[in-house]
């Protein structure tokens, strides 16, 4: 187990967190399935307990995930250890807990305080360690007003720190001007190096929280061109076509990486290689792989036992993806 500082805060977190989207179960976003199919709440709680006992203290969820269900299950799992975990959640959409639906809204600022109170209720806590704006494409020109409300919530003790889940570097630069902004959550994995967002995190002393570190599972090597997804799985809604030219190229890259490590006698799984690449890519990076089972959590945690990748390994991966080597 190794740890990392959460941006400019004084919080120390495990180098990997747990992403709690999948354990939210079924829900819809703009009337389309946006969950990961059936979920076993008892298994989710067992997985969280396993992670905590292994040293994981960072858990990332959102009001969206299962329309509050993920937050509620997480609160059950950490009820007797709240003071020992760093709890992150998100806001920015209209959540209907009863109908399990999520929808967009332009009425962001007036809703922030109530959304915070709703998450505090579901999480059964009186403070949130990291409160993240979830609306990726929000107008950067209006973001300062959102940031200012979050600063007031810090002053009131409702939240300790805040951040933005966005892939827009210019948007992130607005938020990081806030004294208590400490993290930018963005898309990062072995197939997408994202130097711009990592540069923002480096310049402004922000944690780089990495969503989709395993590419929604594709980086694990468990999929092939015959893989299909159930209709209530978000990957079905996204229209994943694993027979496409793009998917074929992805599989070729993943196989080339697997073969390179196997030929060198490495015993890391493909998921473990993908996570190690992120930690080596930037010392600010904190991946939050999703999970539905204890076995998945165990495999991801074991990735830390192998440590970082070597320069040779990083260079080979960049060569496979035909990109320049840049490690921050």
C-alpha positions as CSV (number, residue, x, y, z in Angstrom):
1,X,0.0,0.0,0.0
2,X,1.3,3.5,-0.8
3,X,-0.4,6.8,-0.4
4,X,-0.6,10.2,-2.1
5,X,-1.5,13.7,-1.0
6,X,-4.8,14.9,-2.3
7,X,-3.7,18.0,-4.1
8,X,-3.1,21.1,-2.0
9,X,-5.0,19.7,0.9
10,X,-3.5,18.0,4.0
11,X,-5.4,14.8,3.2
12,X,-3.5,11.6,2.5
13,X,-5.2,9.0,0.5
14,X,-4.5,5.6,-0.8
15,X,-2.9,5.7,-4.2
16,X,-6.0,4.0,-5.6
17,X,-9.5,4.7,-4.6
18,X,-12.7,2.9,-5.3
19,X,-15.1,4.3,-7.9
20,X,-18.6,3.6,-6.8
21,X,-20.6,4.1,-10.0
22,X,-21.3,0.5,-10.8
23,X,-22.6,-0.3,-7.3
24,X,-25.4,2.2,-7.8
25,X,-27.3,-0.4,-9.9
26,X,-30.0,0.5,-12.4
27,X,-30.9,4.1,-13.2
28,X,-31.6,6.2,-16.2
29,X,-30.1,9.5,-17.5
30,X,-32.4,11.4,-19.9
31,X,-34.5,8.2,-20.1
32,X,-31.5,6.0,-21.2
33,X,-29.9,3.3,-19.0
34,X,-26.8,4.7,-17.3
35,X,-26.1,2.0,-14.7
36,X,-24.1,-1.2,-15.0
37,X,-27.0,-3.7,-14.8
38,X,-27.8,-5.8,-11.7
39,X,-25.9,-5.2,-8.6
40,X,-25.6,-7.2,-5.3
41,X,-25.6,-4.7,-2.4
42,X,-24.2,-7.2,0.0
43,X,-21.3,-7.9,-2.3
44,X,-20.7,-4.2,-2.7
45,X,-20.4,-3.8,1.0
46,X,-18.1,-6.8,1.3
47,X,-15.9,-5.3,-1.4
48,X,-15.7,-2.0,0.4
49,X,-14.9,-3.7,3.7
50,X,-12.2,-5.7,1.9
51,X,-10.7,-2.6,0.4
52,X,-10.7,-0.7,3.7
53,X,-9.1,-3.6,5.6
54,X,-6.4,-3.7,2.9
55,X,-5.6,0.0,3.4
56,X,-7.9,1.8,0.9
57,X,-9.3,5.0,2.4
58,X,-10.6,6.9,-0.6
59,X,-14.1,6.3,-2.0
60,X,-15.6,8.2,-4.8
61,X,-19.3,8.3,-5.5
62,X,-22.0,10.7,-6.9
63,X,-25.6,11.6,-6.3
64,X,-26.2,10.3,-9.8
65,X,-25.1,6.8,-9.2
66,X,-28.2,4.8,-8.8
67,X,-30.0,8.1,-7.9
68,X,-28.6,8.1,-4.4
69,X,-28.3,4.3,-4.1
70,X,-24.5,4.3,-4.3
71,X,-24.2,6.9,-1.6
72,X,-26.6,5.0,0.6
73,X,-24.8,1.7,0.3
74,X,-21.4,3.4,0.8
75,X,-22.8,5.0,4.0
76,X,-23.8,1.5,5.3
77,X,-20.3,0.1,4.5
78,X,-18.4,2.9,6.3
79,X,-20.8,3.6,9.1
80,X,-18.4,2.6,11.9
81,X,-15.3,4.0,10.2
82,X,-16.3,7.3,8.8
83,X,-13.5,9.2,10.5
84,X,-11.0,6.9,8.8
85,X,-12.1,7.4,5.2
86,X,-11.9,10.2,2.7
87,X,-15.3,10.5,1.2
88,X,-15.9,12.1,-2.2
89,X,-19.2,12.7,-4.0
90,X,-20.6,14.9,-6.8
91,X,-23.4,17.2,-7.6
92,X,-24.9,19.1,-10.6
93,X,-27.9,17.1,-11.9
94,X,-31.5,16.6,-10.9
95,X,-31.9,13.3,-9.1
96,X,-35.2,11.6,-8.5
97,X,-34.6,8.9,-5.9
98,X,-38.0,7.4,-6.1
99,X,-38.2,7.0,-9.9
100,X,-34.4,6.4,-10.2
101,X,-34.0,9.0,-12.9
102,X,-31.4,11.7,-13.5
103,X,-31.9,14.7,-15.8
104,X,-30.0,17.8,-16.8
105,X,-30.6,21.3,-15.4
106,X,-29.3,24.8,-16.1
107,X,-30.4,25.9,-12.6
108,X,-27.0,24.9,-11.1
109,X,-26.1,27.5,-8.5
110,X,-29.5,27.8,-6.6
111,X,-29.5,24.0,-6.2
112,X,-26.0,23.4,-4.8
113,X,-26.9,23.8,-1.2
114,X,-29.9,21.5,-1.3
115,X,-27.9,18.9,-3.3
116,X,-25.2,19.0,-0.7
117,X,-27.8,18.4,2.1
118,X,-29.3,15.5,0.2
119,X,-25.9,13.8,-0.2
120,X,-25.2,14.4,3.5
121,X,-28.5,12.7,4.3
122,X,-27.8,9.7,2.1
123,X,-24.3,9.4,3.3
124,X,-25.4,9.8,6.9
125,X,-22.5,12.2,7.7
126,X,-22.2,15.8,8.6
127,X,-19.4,16.7,6.3
128,X,-18.1,15.7,2.8
129,X,-14.3,15.5,2.4
130,X,-14.3,16.2,-1.3
131,X,-17.4,17.7,-3.1
132,X,-17.0,17.7,-6.9
133,X,-19.0,19.5,-9.6
134,X,-20.2,16.8,-11.9
135,X,-21.3,18.8,-14.9
136,X,-18.4,18.3,-17.3
137,X,-19.5,20.7,-20.0
138,X,-20.6,23.7,-17.8
139,X,-19.7,27.1,-19.2
140,X,-16.3,28.1,-17.7
141,X,-17.5,31.7,-17.8
142,X,-20.1,30.9,-15.2
143,X,-18.0,28.5,-13.1
144,X,-16.7,31.1,-10.7
145,X,-20.2,31.5,-9.2
146,X,-20.3,27.7,-8.6
147,X,-16.9,27.8,-7.0
148,X,-17.9,30.7,-4.7
149,X,-20.8,28.7,-3.3
150,X,-18.5,25.8,-2.6
151,X,-16.2,28.1,-0.7
152,X,-19.1,29.1,1.5
153,X,-19.9,25.5,2.1
154,X,-16.3,25.0,3.3
155,X,-16.7,28.0,5.7
156,X,-19.8,26.4,7.1
157,X,-18.2,23.0,7.6
158,X,-20.5,21.1,5.2
159,X,-17.5,20.2,3.0
160,X,-13.8,20.2,3.5
161,X,-12.5,20.6,-0.1
162,X,-13.9,20.6,-3.5
163,X,-13.1,19.9,-7.2
164,X,-14.5,19.6,-10.7
165,X,-15.0,16.5,-12.8
166,X,-14.2,17.9,-16.2
167,X,-12.0,17.2,-19.2
168,X,-11.8,20.9,-20.1
169,X,-8.4,22.4,-19.0
170,X,-9.8,26.0,-19.3
171,X,-12.7,25.1,-17.0
172,X,-10.4,23.5,-14.5
173,X,-8.3,26.7,-14.4
174,X,-11.3,28.7,-13.2
175,X,-12.0,26.3,-10.3
176,X,-8.4,26.0,-9.1
177,X,-8.4,29.7,-8.3
178,X,-10.5,28.8,-5.3
179,X,-8.5,28.4,-2.0
180,X,-10.1,25.0,-1.2
181,X,-10.1,23.5,-4.7
182,X,-7.8,20.5,-4.4
183,X,-8.7,18.0,-7.2
184,X,-9.6,17.7,-10.8
185,X,-11.3,14.5,-11.9
186,X,-10.7,13.6,-15.5
187,X,-10.5,10.8,-18.0
188,X,-7.1,9.1,-18.0
189,X,-5.9,5.6,-18.8
190,X,-3.1,3.8,-20.6
191,X,-4.8,4.5,-24.0
192,X,-5.4,8.2,-23.3
193,X,-2.4,10.1,-21.7
194,X,-4.1,13.5,-21.4
195,X,-1.1,15.8,-21.0
196,X,-3.1,19.0,-20.8
197,X,-5.1,18.1,-17.7
198,X,-2.1,16.6,-16.0
199,X,-0.2,19.9,-16.6
200,X,-3.0,21.9,-15.0
201,X,-2.9,19.6,-12.0
202,X,0.9,20.0,-11.7
203,X,0.8,23.8,-12.1
204,X,-2.0,24.4,-9.6
205,X,-1.1,21.7,-7.0
206,X,-4.2,19.7,-7.7
207,X,-4.8,16.0,-7.3
208,X,-5.5,14.2,-10.6
209,X,-8.4,11.8,-9.9
210,X,-8.7,9.5,-12.8
211,X,-12.0,8.2,-14.0
212,X,-12.2,5.2,-16.3
213,X,-8.6,4.1,-15.5
214,X,-9.5,0.7,-17.0
215,X,-11.5,2.1,-19.9
216,X,-14.8,0.8,-18.5
217,X,-13.2,-2.6,-18.5
218,X,-11.6,-2.7,-21.9
219,X,-8.1,-2.3,-20.5
220,X,-8.4,-5.5,-18.4
221,X,-8.2,-7.8,-21.5
222,X,-11.5,-9.6,-20.6
223,X,-13.4,-8.4,-23.6
224,X,-13.1,-9.5,-27.3
225,X,-15.0,-8.8,-30.5
226,X,-17.8,-11.2,-29.5
227,X,-18.5,-9.4,-26.2
228,X,-22.0,-7.9,-25.9
229,X,-23.6,-5.9,-23.1
230,X,-27.1,-6.1,-21.6
231,X,-29.6,-3.3,-22.4
232,X,-29.4,-2.0,-18.8
233,X,-25.6,-1.6,-19.1
234,X,-24.3,1.9,-19.8
235,X,-21.9,0.4,-22.4
236,X,-24.8,-0.8,-24.4
237,X,-26.4,2.7,-24.3
238,X,-23.0,4.2,-25.4
239,X,-23.2,2.0,-28.5
240,X,-20.0,0.1,-27.9
241,X,-19.2,-1.9,-31.0
242,X,-16.3,-4.2,-30.3
243,X,-16.1,-5.3,-33.9
244,X,-15.4,-1.8,-35.1
245,X,-12.0,-0.8,-36.5
246,X,-11.3,1.4,-33.5
247,X,-12.0,-1.5,-31.1
248,X,-9.9,-3.9,-33.2
249,X,-7.0,-1.4,-32.8
250,X,-7.6,-1.2,-29.1
251,X,-7.4,-4.9,-28.7
252,X,-4.2,-5.0,-30.7
253,X,-2.6,-2.4,-28.4
254,X,-3.7,-4.3,-25.3
255,X,-2.4,-7.6,-26.7
256,X,0.9,-6.0,-27.6
257,X,1.3,-4.7,-24.1
258,X,0.3,-8.1,-22.6
259,X,2.9,-9.9,-24.7
260,X,5.7,-7.4,-23.9
261,X,5.2,-7.9,-20.2
262,X,4.7,-11.6,-20.4
263,X,7.9,-12.1,-22.5
264,X,9.8,-10.2,-19.7
265,X,8.4,-12.6,-17.1
266,X,6.1,-10.0,-15.5
267,X,3.1,-11.5,-13.6
268,X,1.0,-8.4,-13.5
269,X,-2.5,-8.7,-14.9
270,X,-3.5,-6.4,-17.7
271,X,-5.6,-4.3,-15.2
272,X,-2.6,-4.1,-12.9
273,X,-0.4,-2.9,-15.7
274,X,-2.9,-0.2,-16.6
275,X,-3.1,1.1,-13.0
276,X,0.7,1.1,-12.7
277,X,1.0,3.1,-15.9
278,X,-1.2,5.8,-14.3
279,X,0.8,6.0,-11.1
280,X,4.0,6.2,-13.1
281,X,2.6,8.8,-15.5
282,X,2.1,11.3,-12.7
283,X,2.8,11.4,-8.9
284,X,-0.5,13.3,-8.6
285,X,-2.6,10.6,-10.2
286,X,-5.1,8.7,-8.1
287,X,-7.1,6.2,-10.2
288,X,-10.6,5.2,-9.1
289,X,-11.4,1.9,-10.8
290,X,-15.0,0.7,-10.5
291,X,-16.0,-2.6,-9.1
292,X,-18.9,-5.0,-8.6
293,X,-17.1,-7.8,-6.8
294,X,-14.6,-8.5,-4.1
295,X,-12.4,-10.2,-6.7
296,X,-12.1,-7.1,-8.8
297,X,-11.2,-5.0,-5.8
298,X,-8.6,-7.5,-4.7
299,X,-6.9,-7.5,-8.2
300,X,-6.8,-3.7,-8.3
301,X,-5.3,-3.4,-4.8
302,X,-2.7,-6.0,-5.6
303,X,-1.5,-3.8,-8.4
304,X,0.2,-1.6,-5.8
305,X,2.3,-4.4,-4.6
306,X,4.2,-4.5,-7.9
307,X,5.1,-0.8,-7.7
308,X,5.7,1.6,-10.6
309,X,6.7,0.8,-14.1
310,X,10.3,1.2,-15.4
311,X,11.3,3.8,-18.0
312,X,11.7,1.0,-20.5
313,X,8.2,-0.2,-19.8
314,X,6.7,3.2,-20.1
315,X,8.6,3.9,-23.3
316,X,7.4,0.6,-24.8
317,X,3.8,1.4,-24.0
318,X,4.2,4.9,-25.7
319,X,5.8,3.2,-28.7
320,X,2.8,0.8,-29.0
321,X,0.4,3.7,-28.9
322,X,2.7,5.8,-31.2
323,X,3.0,8.8,-28.9
324,X,5.8,10.7,-27.2
325,X,7.0,9.8,-23.7
326,X,6.1,12.6,-21.3
327,X,6.2,11.9,-17.5
328,X,5.3,14.7,-15.2
